[in-house]
C-alpha cells in the first residue's frame, strides 16, 4: 500500500471549517498516521474491537462494554438538584462523551442547567429558552475518582419540560 492523503473534516484548531490534507501511511516503514479525533476498529489477533483515545492519550479497547458509548435520558417537569443520572460502581470511572439539554417549546421560563461528573462540571448554562437547547459533544471528561456519579441540576421548566441526554462509557 502506498501512502495516501485525505481531507480531515476538523483539521485546524484555528479554523474549524478548514480541511487540511493529512497523510495516511501504511506503517510498513515504522511511521504512524496522525489522527486528530477518531474512533477506530483494531484487529486484536482474533477479532475486530472498537478503540478510542481518551483525553490523556491512552488507547481504550471495547471488549464487550468498556469503551463503548452508553446513554441515559431523563425528562424533568420540576426543578432538580444533583439528580443522579448514573450511579457509578465504586471501582468504575465514568467518562462523559456528550451531553444534550433541550426545553420543550411550551416552556415559558429559561431554566438553568448543569451536568456534572463527580466534582467536574461537564457543562453549565444560565438559562435555556423554551424550544432551545445546548449540546456539548466530542469530548471525554472523566470523573475525578472511581465511583463518582453523573449528576444533573436544573431550574423548573415552568409551563413545559426539560430533557437531558448524557452519553458516557465506563472504564
Secondary structure as GFF3:
##gff-version 3
##sequence-region A 1 171
A	DSSP	beta_strand	4	8	.	.	.	ID=ss1
A	DSSP	beta_strand	20	24	.	.	.	ID=ss2
A	DSSP	beta_strand	39	43	.	.	.	ID=ss3
A	DSSP	beta_strand	48	53	.	.	.	ID=ss4
A	DSSP	beta_strand	59	62	.	.	.	ID=ss5
A	DSSP	beta_strand	70	76	.	.	.	ID=ss6
A	DSSP	beta_strand	80	86	.	.	.	ID=ss7
A	DSSP	beta_strand	94	103	.	.	.	ID=ss8
A	DSSP	beta_strand	111	117	.	.	.	ID=ss9
A	DSSP	beta_strand	120	128	.	.	.	ID=ss10
A	DSSP	beta_strand	133	136	.	.	.	ID=ss11
A	DSSP	beta_strand	141	142	.	.	.	ID=ss12
A	DSSP	beta_strand	150	154	.	.	.	ID=ss13
A	DSSP	beta_strand	162	170	.	.	.	ID=ss14
###
